[in-house]
Amino acid sequence: MAVEIGGTKLQVALGRPDGTILATRRGAVDPAGGAAGILAWIEGETHRLIDATGTQPTGIGVGFGGPVDSATGAVLVSHQIAGWEGFALRPWFEDRFHAPAIIANDANAAGWAEYCLGAGRGTRYFCYMNIGSGIGGALILDGRLLDGQGRGAGEIGHTYVPDWRSGAPGAADKLEHLCSGWAIEQRLRARRDYPPDSPIMRLCNGDPAAIDCAALAEAARAGDPDALDEIDRVADSVGIALANVITLFHPERIALGGGVSLMGDVLIAPVRRNVARRVFGPFRDRYEIVPCALAESVVIVGALLLAAEVL
């Protein structure tokens, strides 16, 4: 059994230890319902999935959208949904579904899936970066998923980059606060100075409150200067963060996943350019930056692979 608990997306699945998905249920997070609402959805949908397939899980893997304590299976904090801090998530799953469980950060689960079955295949040193409602990362070093001291590692979204929004000299903020999907859309929707005939306004029917990252990408491809400027700022900040990752760990390949990365080359191409101009010179041209290969299934595939470790 595999579970994804994200900032916007929920998934439960039954599958095989090799990462093969047999059946899936998907849902959306209701932030007002907090952790309790998410747990109720998971319990209900999982029992319906078990009843529909006649399959009882023998192991459980969970990819959680925030840092967790690997030893105890407890949530440390969620930066997006209230009610998770200190919650004993592993015992909750084991009590309800009567199978051993493993709890991992969702980016770590996704990174392990990409390393084993996706864009990381064939490498020994690999980095996965998720740019979605939040920003996360995973590092695989010499074929092993890095978990730091048991509370995770590779938290790229919580590294600091220059804050272009501030006029103060030397101002900086977390990458996640500047470049996550939520941050980008909040910034775009707050603006009121778009030319009414611009591509981005046509795409949202003249209502800035309807702008999302997909519209931003389409507007940029149509040559909208405001959209291109926004993507350039995001790509510059992401480029700084990834250049530092490469300089510190020198992965052979970096895969970009998450909803914002679905912008495709309109974002990934300027990210590559910004990384190339900042990375440590001897490492230049000795890495790749590529799209994630496993798309929307990446977290639950990783959770299935991790669940095999507790069988």
LOSENU-954945 format. One line per 8 residues: number of its first residue (from 1); their letters; for each residue x, y, z of C-alpha. Coordinates in pm, whole numbers. Example, Ala and Ser with C-alpha at 12.3 -4.5 7.8 and 13.67 -1.06 7.14 Angstrom:
BEGIN
1	AS	1230/-450/780 | 1367/-106/714
This chain:
BEGIN
1	MAVEIGGT	0/0/0 | 131/346/-92 | 9/686/24 | 94/1038/-87 | 9/1322/153 | 96/1644/-28 | 12/2010/16 | -255/1995/-255
9	KLQVALGR	-277/1631/-369 | -369/1305/-196 | -323/955/-336 | -364/601/-205 | -264/299/-409 | -218/-73/-394 | 74/-219/-582 | 371/-451/-589
17	PDGTILAT	711/-420/-418 | 873/-347/-756 | 676/-21/-784 | 399/-150/-1012 | 71/29/-933 | -240/-190/-944 | -515/51/-831 | -523/415/-723
25	RRGAVDPA	-757/667/-562 | -686/1039/-587 | -815/1338/-396 | -744/1703/-322 | -640/1853/11 | -896/2072/185 | -671/2304/391 | -964/2399/614
33	GGAAGILA	-1002/2036/719 | -642/2016/836 | -470/1691/924 | -788/1534/1060 | -968/1577/729 | -678/1423/536 | -663/1122/768 | -1037/1066/735
41	WIEGETHR	-1007/1073/355 | -716/828/358 | -894/585/588 | -1216/590/388 | -1059/568/44 | -813/298/143 | -1086/75/284 | -1287/127/-35
49	LIDATGTQ	-981/36/-241 | -918/-277/-34 | -1284/-380/-64 | -1288/-318/-440 | -975/-521/-507 | -1007/-785/-238 | -641/-717/-152 | -507/-665/200
57	PTGIGVGF	-176/-473/215 | 124/-649/366 | 339/-335/390 | 272/39/381 | 483/320/239 | 391/684/297 | 534/993/129 | 453/1292/353
65	GGPVDSAT	478/1656/246 | 712/1773/518 | 999/1659/739 | 950/1339/939 | 1143/1144/1203 | 1245/827/1021 | 1308/630/1343 | 968/693/1502
73	GAVLVSHQ	756/762/1193 | 632/1088/1346 | 565/1407/1152 | 790/1694/1256 | 595/1974/1089 | 389/2061/783 | 457/2400/631 | 121/2400/453
81	IAGWEGFA	-149/2214/650 | -236/2262/1017 | -258/1982/1271 | 38/1764/1176 | 309/1877/1416 | 434/1583/1623 | 167/1346/1489 | 258/975/1522
89	LRPWFEDR	183/883/1162 | 342/539/1144 | 147/399/1444 | -172/548/1297 | -128/350/974 | -17/32/1146 | -312/38/1388 | -569/87/1113
97	FHAPAIIA	-435/-137/839 | -250/-404/1041 | 71/-397/840 | 419/-255/903 | 468/98/770 | 755/325/668 | 713/705/667 | 929/919/440
105	NDANAAGW	935/1277/323 | 747/1289/-9 | 1045/1431/-198 | 1263/1148/-67 | 1005/892/-181 | 987/1060/-522 | 1363/1087/-551 | 1406/718/-472
113	AEYCLGAG	1146/629/-737 | 1319/843/-999 | 1657/695/-907 | 1537/336/-928 | 1287/352/-1215 | 1296/696/-1376 | 1536/974/-1469 | 1804/857/-1227
121	RGTRYFCY	1859/514/-1374 | 2222/445/-1455 | 2360/703/-1211 | 2529/664/-872 | 2499/1030/-770 | 2155/1178/-832 | 1939/1467/-716 | 1562/1506/-738
129	MNIGSGIG	1399/1847/-690 | 1026/1894/-654 | 879/2235/-739 | 511/2219/-649 | 298/2364/-373 | 625/2349/-180 | 983/2281/-284 | 1168/1969/-172
137	GALILDGR	1466/1763/-269 | 1629/1424/-240 | 1992/1322/-272 | 2115/976/-368 | 2486/943/-301 | 2673/633/-415 | 2340/454/-464 | 2198/533/-119
145	LLDGQGRG	1917/773/-26 | 2060/1036/206 | 1853/1075/526 | 2091/1290/728 | 2052/1215/1098 | 1716/1047/1039 | 1521/1368/985 | 1586/1402/614
153	AGEIGHTY	1834/1587/396 | 1832/1767/63 | 1583/2033/179 | 1656/2259/-117 | 1338/2462/-70 | 1457/2578/272 | 1788/2714/149 | 1815/3091/112
161	VPDWRSGA	1851/3290/-210 | 1842/3666/-281 | 1494/3812/-235 | 1419/4018/-545 | 1093/4144/-389 | 1280/4345/-126 | 1460/4671/-180 | 1683/4610/122
169	PGAADKLE	2049/4542/42 | 2138/4177/96 | 1778/4066/154 | 1724/3692/125 | 1442/3446/172 | 1379/3074/143 | 1357/2941/-210 | 1016/2790/-129
177	HLCSGWAI	879/3132/-31 | 979/3271/-370 | 945/2987/-621 | 687/2733/-504 | 365/2708/-701 | 172/2874/-421 | 422/3163/-402 | 425/3220/-779
185	EQRLRARR	46/3216/-811 | -6/3440/-508 | 237/3694/-655 | 78/3685/-1000 | -278/3714/-867 | -191/4015/-652 | -86/4225/-950 | -330/4472/-1104
193	DYPPDSPI	-114/4632/-1376 | -136/4374/-1655 | -218/4520/-1998 | -576/4407/-2068 | -485/4270/-2413 | -179/4074/-2293 | -161/3696/-2344 | -176/3626/-1972
201	MRLCNGDP	-495/3833/-1935 | -657/3660/-2232 | -573/3321/-2082 | -742/3406/-1753 | -1038/3590/-1914 | -923/3921/-1767 | -930/3798/-1407 | -587/3795/-1238
209	AAIDCAAL	-733/3580/-959 | -759/3294/-1212 | -390/3293/-1311 | -206/2968/-1242 | 134/2828/-1337 | -2/2657/-1647 | -134/2992/-1775 | 197/3155/-1689
217	AEAARAGD	384/2903/-1901 | 145/2938/-2195 | 168/3318/-2178 | 548/3298/-2173 | 545/3074/-2481 | 329/3340/-2648 | 593/3603/-2570 | 415/3784/-2285
225	PDALDEID	687/4007/-2129 | 536/3993/-1777 | 523/3614/-1789 | 879/3591/-1923 | 1005/3825/-1650 | 838/3616/-1379 | 984/3291/-1513 | 1329/3451/-1544
233	RVADSVGI	1320/3550/-1176 | 1209/3202/-1071 | 1469/3035/-1293 | 1742/3261/-1154 | 1660/3167/-795 | 1623/2796/-871 | 1949/2817/-1067 | 2134/2959/-764
241	ALANVITL	2003/2681/-541 | 2086/2402/-787 | 2432/2544/-865 | 2504/2521/-492 | 2373/2162/-479 | 2599/2064/-770 | 2897/2244/-620 | 2848/2065/-286
249	FHPERIAL	2749/1715/-403 | 2824/1696/-777 | 2536/1469/-884 | 2553/1326/-1232 | 2190/1415/-1300 | 1918/1635/-1150 | 1552/1561/-1223 | 1289/1832/-1179
257	GGGVSLMG	939/1724/-1076 | 623/1876/-930 | 348/2087/-1079 | 560/2395/-1155 | 812/2183/-1347 | 528/2086/-1583 | 589/2426/-1748 | 851/2229/-1938
265	DVLIAPVR	1131/2383/-2137 | 1005/2739/-2091 | 1124/2701/-1729 | 1386/2427/-1751 | 1591/2596/-2026 | 1652/2918/-1824 | 1718/2709/-1512 | 1993/2527/-1704
273	RNVARRVF	2141/2859/-1820 | 2143/3004/-1468 | 2300/2692/-1321 | 2571/2687/-1588 | 2682/3042/-1516 | 2715/2984/-1140 | 2827/2626/-1088 | 3183/2545/-978
281	GPFRDRYE	3396/2562/-1293 | 3548/2210/-1290 | 3197/2061/-1261 | 3056/2249/-1560 | 2929/2018/-1835 | 2955/1718/-1600 | 2590/1705/-1495 | 2246/1700/-1657
289	IVPCALAE	1920/1872/-1562 | 1620/1679/-1694 | 1245/1650/-1635 | 1113/1391/-1394 | 1013/1070/-1576 | 741/928/-1349 | 506/1230/-1354 | 206/1220/-1118
297	SVVIVGAL	286/869/-991 | 636/946/-866 | 558/967/-492 | 341/656/-473 | 588/454/-682 | 860/556/-437 | 635/473/-143 | 578/123/-286
305	LLAAEVL	951/70/-325 | 1012/187/31 | 728/-30/164 | 913/-334/29 | 1186/-258/284 | 952/-331/577 | 815/-662/442
